Amino acid sequence: MIRLTLRLMRGGGPAGAVRLALMTLGIAMGVLCATLVAALPVVLDAREAVVAARATRPAPNEGMERFLFSEATEVWNGHRLGRVFVAEVRPDAPLPPGVSRLPGPGESVVSPQLSAALADDAALRQVVPGAVIGTIGPAGLLGPDELFAYIGVRRDDVGDLHQAIGWGSRDQFALDKQQAGLTEMLAMLVLPPVVIYLVICSRLAAATRARRYAALRLLGLRRSSALRLAAGEAALAGGVGAVLGIGLFQLVNPVIAGSGIIGFRWFPETAELSTGYAVLIIGVITAVSAFVGAIGLRRALARPVEGRADTGDGPTRMALLLPLMIGLGILAYPLLVVPDRTDDLPIRVAMTGPMGWLVLGGVLTACVGLLIGLRPLLAAAGSLLTHDRFPTSVRLAARRMVWEPSATIRLLAGVALLILVAGIGEGVMRDLAMRAGPVVTNYEVQIAGGPETDPKLLQRSFQLDASYRWTVQRSAITPVQPGESPNGIADLIKYVGIDLVTIRCGDLKTLVTSDVGNCGDGRWYRLVQEGMLGSPFDIPAGLPVTFLDASGTKKEIPVPADVLVVPQGSLFANAASASLLYTGSEPVFGWTPDADVTFLVSGEKGELTKFKAAAAAISPNLRLNVPAENIVLLETYYHQRGVLSAGTFVGFLLGILAFAIAAVDRAVERRRDVASLRVLGIRVRGVRAVQLIQLLTPLGLVIGASGLVGHLAGNAVLRLNDVHRPWHMGTLDAMLPLVVVASVIVLGAASIVTGRSLRTEDLRRE
């Protein structure tokens, strides 16, 4: 049986050899992509294990500590910079992963990427002080590009030190949040096209193979034997393709690991395949290829006479377009009915409740409706092109589209789906990017005080160079006693407190866009938002409020009668109630531990970095909060956008390659049709025109329809969080590379198809 299988494969001639090579290489590409998807969970688990292994473990009791530590995380030039300050390290202190020795005072152990950056960045050396005595190994890093450091300090050099007994914890919630859904997203984008691609490669020349094995049945070969021959032929191509695909993975893995194409980098050895896993992949692909290769021949072998003839599709029902129409109708509300923004308020109006679910349902209905409606769309386009006013070549190609649309739809459905994903994904990523790192003219930087904060540190930091600065202090509060319940604004101030803002009058007038009235330095005011004056949240004049000064003495201040009204959403105003304002340069009661310091730093390139370096010179672990730099959201955006872009591109590439390979294979199978057209007097130029139209017309229709629906759906999803957002054309930019790749590959396939000449040997073999 094996010898007969090999003889049949050799007997196919050059066309059979090309078909076998296409099957093998196609399956190898599919295995490569599937293996990359399967390796991602291993990489993510390794990253989580690193975070857990290097997390500090607090000492349970006093006196059990092995070292003191303080952790700080910054955003440096758009990337996370992690620092662990260690002090009073005992000789028996355990070591974190990837570190051979903990640094002493004035020393540091850094990642290789950070070591290279320190050599060229003087500002970074302020943030990561000390002489570099070593580098962190791969066991202690998330990837080769991570910026991470262990910095040795003296106990008096930094504040907020905690006792630790060692390393290792399972608290990596932030990383779990960033990586949540990445594997599922990549699998959703890549695996369906991989499955379609593998099935298509396993079913190459299905009609020719069906006729060949049907002829063997007519010559007396048993059905079970014919099925085994077909399974053996497909299994051979599948097994060789799987081996080749695993070999390609070993070559590609280091390149992809270091490229950051999916939003982060990893060490190549993390994703290496074990021998057992490789054998399992080869076995599964071989078995699946054999099954697919045999299952498609059951009908032809059961009815061998019918297997020698071609049959078209049944009539197309236009009712299949109904879901698409319903989905587009639902999307018309957020896209056309809701008016554009008419003001400049920095607000986000989110669609919640039934309306949000209705819009999401409309997106889903439109996408599914497009996939369902491709067949009537293609058949309708073919019917229009069969009119007598079109050239003969166009009409012949159109009749093939009407006669057999389902074969083309099966190939192009994956391409349409991925174009839809690209458009919708761009809308989601645009919203996430704006929340992660919005475009700003000034950065708001906060230094929060606390019970253990050194007031002298706050006072020194207040002198940092910035465009504007102010402080906020909270009034003294009285604990709520059992049985008591706050009643009115006076009780709210007594039990919750009230803010005291200190800022110079000139700065206040500059930062507030509206006229705040008569303002002078060294005076007290009641600071009220627009619409709050005279409301239950306003504070009556003369109400006494208690504050603590720098020595801890209570100071009672009556609420002033003078009022300054500021716009809603102001940087200085409390949204819950009115505040007190003192127009001065420094806190009127002196520097207290609970004072919060806020700066406005210029958004010009490098200014925020310079500010961070100056703050680190005051205290290396001084914690700066920059609301516009949400590192968790920023990294989540990088990861999800990388996975979405890479997964969409790989999946689309597989889908369009499947279309091109199947188109070439179908052209080979249609040799008899070409011969018939030539006998009827159609010139070679006309035959080639028919073949080109059969390739390009369905592809253009699918790309155009899915691009339009993807653009509309992407903008609808974007408006879920802000219904006043204008049209976003980035969805078209996201889909453009896919369209370019599709055009290039299909044109390449078209050149092969149209360049193929008809030979007498082909007719004899058929």
N, C-alpha and C positions, 0 to 999 in steps of 0.2 A: 504493500500500500504506500509506503514511503517513497519507493522508487517510482511508482506511478505518479505520485504528487510532484516529484522533482521533474519528471519527464513532461508533465503538463505545464509546469512553470517554464521549462526551457522551450517548449513548443510554441509559446506565445510570440516568439521572435523579439525584435527590438521593442515593439510596443509593450509586450509582456514584461520585458526587463525594466522599461521605464516605469510601468505601473507598479512593479514590485519595489523599485527604488523610491517612488513617491510614497507608497504605503509605509515603508521602513522609516524614511526620514520624517514623514508626518507623525507617525507614532512616537518617534524619538522626541520631536518638539513638544508633543502633548505630555509625555512623561516628564520632560524637563520642567515644564510649567507646573504640573501637578506636584512634583517633588519640592519645588520652591514654596508652594503653598503649604505643603505638609511640614516643611522645615520651620515656618514662621512660629508656630506654637512653641517649638523647642527653644528658639531664640528668645521669645518673650518670657518663657519660664526661667531661662538663664539670667535675664535682666532682673527679674523679681528676686531670684535667689541672691544676686549680688547686693541688691538694696537691703535685703534682710540680713545678710552676713556682715555687712559693715555698719549696721545700725548699732548705736551705743545701748548697752544694757545698764540701766540705773542701779546703783547700790541699794539693796533693800534696807540696810540699817547704817547708822552713823558709825564710822570707823572701819567699814568693810571696803571702802573705795580703793581702787587701784590707780585711778587717775581722775583728774577733773576735766570737764569738757564743756564746750559751748559750740553750737552749730549755727551756721549762717548760710543762707542761699541768696544769691544775687542774680540779676540778669546782666550779662556783660556782652555788649554788641549782639544782642538778640539770642544769646545762648546761656544756658544754666551754668552758673559757677557755684559749686558746692565747696564749703570750707568747714573743717572740724578743728577747732582750737583745743589743744590739750596742754595741761599744766600739772606739775607735781607728779610726774609719771614714776611709779615705783618700778624697781628692777623686775619684779615678777608679774608686771602688767601684761595681759595677753595682747597679741597683735591683731590688727584687722587684716582681712584677706588682701594679698598682693603686696604687703608691706613687710620688710625685713627688720626695720627698727623704727620705733616712734621717735619723732623729733623732740629735741630739747629746746629750751628758750633760744630764740634767734635762729631756729632751723625750720625747715619745711620738707615734706615729702609730697611730691606732686605727680600728676598724671603726665605721660609723655607729651600730649597735646598742650597742656598748660605750661610745661617746661619750655617748649618751643615758643609759645606766646610771650612768656616772661622775658625772653631774650630781646624782644623787639618793642615791648610796650612798657614805658616807664610808669604810666598811670596804673597799670595792672600790678606792678611791683609794690605799689602802695597798699593795694587791697590784699595781696598775698606776700607779706613781708617775710624776711629771713632767708638765710642761705640754703639753697636746694642741696640736700644731702643724699637724695635718692629718688627713684621714680616708682610709681605704683604699677604692679604687674596686672595682667589681664584678669586674674581672679578677683580683683577688687574694683573693676571698672565696668560700666555698662557698655562701653565701646571704645574704639581707638581715638575718637574725637571728643571724649568727655573732658570737661574742665573740672578737676577735683583736687583737693589738697588737704593734707594734715599739717597744721601749723603749730609749732611749739611756742608757748608764751609763759610769762610769769603770772602768778596769781593776781598781782596788783595791776597788771597791764590791761586786763579786760574785765568786764563785769558779767554778771549773769552766768557764773560757772556752776556746774552741777556735778555731783559725785557719780562715778560709774565703776562697775565691777568688771566689765568686759564688753564683748561685741556679740552681736547676733540677736535678731528679733524678727517677728513676723509682721511687723507693722509697716506695710508699704502701700497704704491706702491710696496715696497720691499717684504712685506709679500704676497701680491697678486701674485707677480712674482714667489715666491717660491711655493705657493699652487696651481698655475694655472695648471689645467688638472689632479689634483690628483683624484678627484671624477670620472672624465671620464675614467681615466686609470683603477681605481679599478672596476668600473662598467663594462668596456669592458672585464676585465679578469674574473670577478666572475659571472655576470648576465647571459651571454650565457650558461655556464655550469649549473647554477641554473635552468634556464628554461628547459634545456635538462633533468636535474636530476628530476625535478618535473613532467615532462611529463612521464618519464620512471617509476617513482614511482606510478603515477596515472594509468599507463597502465600495471602494473604487472599482470602476468597470463592472458594476453590479449587473447591468443588462447583458454585457458580453459574457460574463461568467455564468449568468443564468442560462443563456442560450447554449453555451459550451456544455454545461453539466446536463441540461435537458437533452442535448444530442447524445450524450453518453447513456442517459436513461433509455432513449429510443433504441440504442444499440444493444441494450440488455443489461446494463450495469444496475445493480440493486440500489434502491433509494438510500439505504443506510450506508452503503459503501460510498456513494456520491457525496453524502453529507460529511463523512469522515475525510474524504479527499479535500472538500472545501474548507473544513475546519483545520486540517493540517496545513494547507496553503496560507490561511490567515494567521495561524499560530506561529508559523515560521517567521513571517514578517513582523508580527507583534513581539515575539521574543527577541529578535535581533534589534528591533527598534527600542525596546525597553533597555537592553544593555547599552545601546548607543546613547539613549537619553540620560541614563545614570552617569555615563562617562562625561557627557556634556555638563551635567550638574556639578561634577567635581571640578571642571574647568571654570564654570561661570560663577560658582559660589564665592570665591575670593573677590571677584570683580564686583558683584552685587553687594557683598558685605561691606566693602569699602567705599561704595559710590554714594550711599545715603539716598538711593532712589525712592525708598518707601518711607522716608522721613527720619530715619536714624541709621546708624552704622553698628556693626557688630564684628566680633572676631570670627574669622572663617571657621576655626576649629569647633566653634559652638554648634554649627549646623552640619557637621560631617555625618554622612550616612554610615550606619553600622552594616556589617556584612549580612546579618540576618534580615535587616530591613530591606537591603538591596535585593536579596533573594526573594523576599516576599513581593516586592514590587514587580520583579520580572515574572514571577509565577502568576500574579493576578492579571497583569497585562496580557500575558500569553493566553490564559484561560478566557478572558473577556474577548480577545481578538478572535479566538477560535469559535466562541459562541456566536458573536456577531456575524462572522463570516459564513457560518452554517445556517443561522436562523433566517437570513434573508432569502435562502434558496428553497425553503420548504414548499412554497406555492409552485415554483417552477418545476420542482422535481415531482410534486404530486400530479401536476398536469403538464407534462413535458411538451405537448403540442402547442398549448397556449403560451408556454414559456418562450417559444420562438417568435412571438408577435409582440408588437407594442400596443399599449392601450393608454388613452388619455384620461384626464380627470373628469369628474361629473360636472353638472351645471353649478355655477357659483351663485350663492344667495347674497343679495345686497343687504339683507337684514343684519349681516355680520358687521356692518358699519355703525349700527345703533349704539353700542357701548362707547365708541370713539366720540360720537356726537354728544352723548350725555356727559362724558368727562370734560369735553371742551366747553359745554354749556355751564358746568359748575365752575370752571376756572375763569369764566368771563366776569364773575363778580369781583374777586380781588384784583383782577387785571384791568378792568374797564369801568366798573361802577364806582369803586372807592376813589375819591378825589386825591390829587397829588397834594403834597404838603404845601401849606400857604404861609407858614411862619418858620422861624429859625430856632424854635425851642428844641433843646437837645433831649427829646423824649422818645421813647419807644412804645408804640401802642401795639400790644400783642393780641393776636386772635386767640381767644381762649374758649373753652367749652364747645358747644355744638358747632359753631362756625369753624373753629380750627380743625375739628375732625371732618367736617364737610369738605373743606379745601383739600385736606390730605386724601380723602376718599375720591375727590375729583382728579387729583394727580394720578392715583393708582388706576382709576377707571380709564383715564385717557391713555395711559401707557399700555395697559392690557388691551384696551380697545384697538389701539394701533396695531399691535401684534396680531390680533384676531382679524382686523380689517385689511391686512396686507393682501390677502388673496383676492377679495373683490376689487381692491384698488388696482392691483396688477392686471386682473382680467379686464377691468373697465378701460384701463390705459391701452391694453392690447386691442380691444374692440374699436376704440377710437382710431387707432393707427391702421386698421384694416380697410379704411375708406379708399375709394378708387383714386382720390386725388393724390395719394401718397405713392412714391415709387414702389416698384415691385419688390425690391429688397426689404423695404420697411414693412410692406404687407406680409411678406413671408415670415419675417421675424415676429411680427405681431400675432400671426396665427399660431405660432408655437407658444407664445405667452398665454393665449386664450386656451389652447389645447391642453397645456400641461403647466399651470402656474404653481402647483404645490411643490414640485421639485425645486424650483428656484426659491420659494418662500422658506422652505426648510433650511436652506443655506443662509439666507439673508436675515432670518429672524434674530439670530444672535447678534449680528451687526446692528440691527435696529435697536435692540435692547441696550447695547452698550453705548450707543449714541445718546439714548434717553438717560442712561445713568450719568454720562458725562455732563449733560445739561443740568439735571437735577442736582447732581453732586456739586457743581459749581455754585449753585444758589445756596446750598447748605454751607459750603466752605467760605463763601463770601460773608455770610452772617457770622460764622465762627471767627473769621479773621478780624472783622470789625470789633467784635467783643474782646478778642485776645490782644490786639495791639492797634488801637485806633490811631488815625492820623491826628496829631496834636501840634499846636503852636507852642504850648508850654506844658511841662510835666509837673504834676502835683506830687511832691515828695513829703512823706509824713514820718516823724519820729515820735512814737508814742511813749509817754511816760508810764510809770507804774510804781508800786510800793517799794521795789528794790532798786529803782533807777537813781543814779547819782545826779542831783540837781546841777552840780558843777559841769557834768558832761553835757547836759541839756543847754546850759549857758554857753559853753564853748561851741557847741554845734550851731547855736543860733547865729554865730558870726560867720557861718559859711557863706560864700559868695553865691547869691541868687538874685533873680529879678525882684521878687517880693517875698516877704516872710511875715508870719503872725503866729500867735500862741492861743491856745484854748485851755482854760482851767475849769474844773467842775466844782460847784459849790459843795459845802459839807452837807451830809445827809444824816437823818435819824432813822435807825432801824425800825421797821414796822413791828409793833408789839402785837401779841396774840389778841384777837378780838377787834383790832383797829382796821379800818379800811379807808384809803384815801378818798377824799370828797372835795373836788374843786381844784383849781390851779394852785392854791396855797399849799394844800396837802401834797400835791404832785411835786412841788419844789422841795418841800420838807423831806419827803421820803425818796425821791428820785434824783433831785438836783437840777441845776440849771447851768448852762455854759456861760463863761465869761471870755469874750473874744478881745484880744489886744492887738491892734494894728494902727499904723499911722493913718491919719485922715487923708493925706494925699494919695497913699497907696489904695485906700478904700475907694476913693473917687475914680481912680484909674481903672481898677478891676471891675467895678460895677458899671454896667452899660447904661443904666438909667440915672436920672438926677436924684441924689440922696438927700438933697436939701442943704441946709446950713450946717456945716460940719467944721469943727475946730479941734486942734490937738489939745490933749490934757483934760478932756471933758468926758462925762458919762452919758450914755445913751441907752435907750431900749431898742434893740435890733429886731425888726419884725419883717416877715416876708409879706409880699403883696397878697391881699385878701385875708390876712390874719389879724390886722389891726381892728380892735373892737370885738373880735370873736372870742369864744370861750377859751381859746388857746393863748390869747394875749395875757400879759401880766399887768395887773393894775399898778399904777404909780404909787410909791410909798410903801409897798410891801417889803418887809425886811428879808434879806438874803444873807446867809452866813458863809464866809470863806475862811480858809486857813492860810496864814502867811508862811514865809520860809522858816520861821522859828516854831511853827505849830500853834501860834496864838489865833484865836477866833477873831474875825473881823466882820462886823455886821454892816451891810450896805443897803440903804433903801433903794428900791427900784426908781430910777430917774423918770421924770415926766417927759423929757425930750425924747423924740422918736426919730429913728432913721429907717426908712422903708427900702428894702432891697428886693430884686426880682426873685421869683421862685427858682429853686435849684441853685441859689448862690453858694459860693464856696464857703461862706462864713456863717450862714444861717442854719439853725436847727430846724429840720422839717417838722418836728413834733410840737414845738412850742417856740415862743419868743426867747431871745437871749439878751444878755447884757453886753455892752460894748464900751471899752475904754480906749480912747484914741491916744496911743503912746507907742514908744519903740520897744519897751520891755514890760513883762508882767508887773502890774501895779503892786502886787503883794509879794514880789520877789519870786525867785525860782524854787518851785516846790516839786517833789518827785512825780506828782501826777500831771504835770504840765505836758501838753501835746504841742509839738512844734511842727509847723507846716511851711513848706517853701514852694515857690513857683520857679522852676528852672527852665531856661530857654529850650525850645525843641530843636534848635539848630544841631547839626551833626557834631557829635563829640562833647557837647556841653554837659549832658547828663553823665557821661563817663567821667568827665573831669570833676564833677560834683561828687560822685561816688568815691573817687580817689582821695579827694580832700577830706571827706567824712571818715574814710579808713585811716587817714593819718591822725585823726583825733582819737579814735578807738577802733581797732581792727574789726571787732564784732558788733559795731554800731548797726542796729537793724533799721534799714530804710524801707518804707513801704511806698511803692510807686503803683497806684491803682491802674495806670495805663499799661503797666507791664505785668500782666497776670501770667506768671511763668507756667503754671499748670495748664491754663487754657491755651497759652501760646504753644507749648509742646504738644498738647492734644491736637491743636490745629496742624502743626507740622506733620505729626504722625498720620492723622486721618487724611490730610491732603495728599501726602506721599503715597499711602496705600491706595487711596481712591484713584489717583492719577496713574500709578504704575499698574494697578489691577485692571483699570479700564483699558489702558493701552495694550497690555498683554492679551487680555480677553478679546479686544477688538482685532488685534493682529492675528490671533488664532482664527477668529471668525472669518476674516477676509481672506486669509490663506486657505481656509477650507473651501471658501467660495471659488478662489482662483484654481486650486487643484482640481476641484470637482468640475469646474468649467472646462479645463483642459481635458480631463478624462472624458467628459461628455462629448467634447468635440471629436475625440478618437472614436467613441462609440457610434457617433452619427455619420460615420464614413459612408454608409449606404445611402443616407439622405443626401449627402453631397454628390454621390455618384448619380442619384436620380435627378437632381437639379441640373447636373452637367448634361445628362442625356436629353433633358427637356430644353436644352439650349441656353441655360443661364451661364453667363460668362464667369470666369474665375473672380473678377473684380466684384461682381454682384454677389457671389457666394460669400466672399470675405466680408462684404458689407452686411449681409444677413447675420453672419456670426458675430460681428462687432455690435450690432444693434441688440442681439439677444443677450450680450454681456452687459452693455452699458445702460440700456433702458431700465431694467429692473433695479440695478444698483443706484442709478440716479433718483428713481422714484422713492426707493427706501430711504436713502440718505436725506432727501428733501423732506419727506413726511416726518421721519423721526427727528430730524433737526428742528423742524417747526414745533412739534409737540414738546421736545426737550427744552426749547427756549421758553415756551409758555409755562411749562410745569416748573422749571427752575426759578422763574420770577415769582410764580405763585408761592412756592415753598419759601422763598426769600421774604415775602411779605407776611408770612405767619408771625414774625416777630416785630414787624414795623409796616403797617398797612399803607403808610404814606411814602414809602420809599419809591423813587422813580425807577424807570426801566433800567435793568442791568444787562448790558450787552456782553458781559464777560462769559455768559453761557455759550454764545456763538464762538468766542475765542477758544473756549475749552473744547468745543467740538471740531474746530477747524483742523487741528493736527490729525484727527481720526479720518476726516474726509480726504486730506492730502495723501495719507498712507493708503487708504482704500483706492484712490484713483491711480496711484503709482503701481500698486500690485495688480489691479485689474487690467491696466494698460499693458503691463508685462505679460499677463496671461493672454490678453488679446493678440499680442504680437506672435505668441507661440501658436495660438489657434489659427490665426489667419495665414501664418507662414507655412502651415503644414500642407504639403502637396499630396494629391491622390495618386496611389500606385495600384497597378494591376494585382500585385501580390496581396494588397489589403483586401481587395474584392474576393480573390480566391480563398483567402483564409476565412473570410466571413461566410 
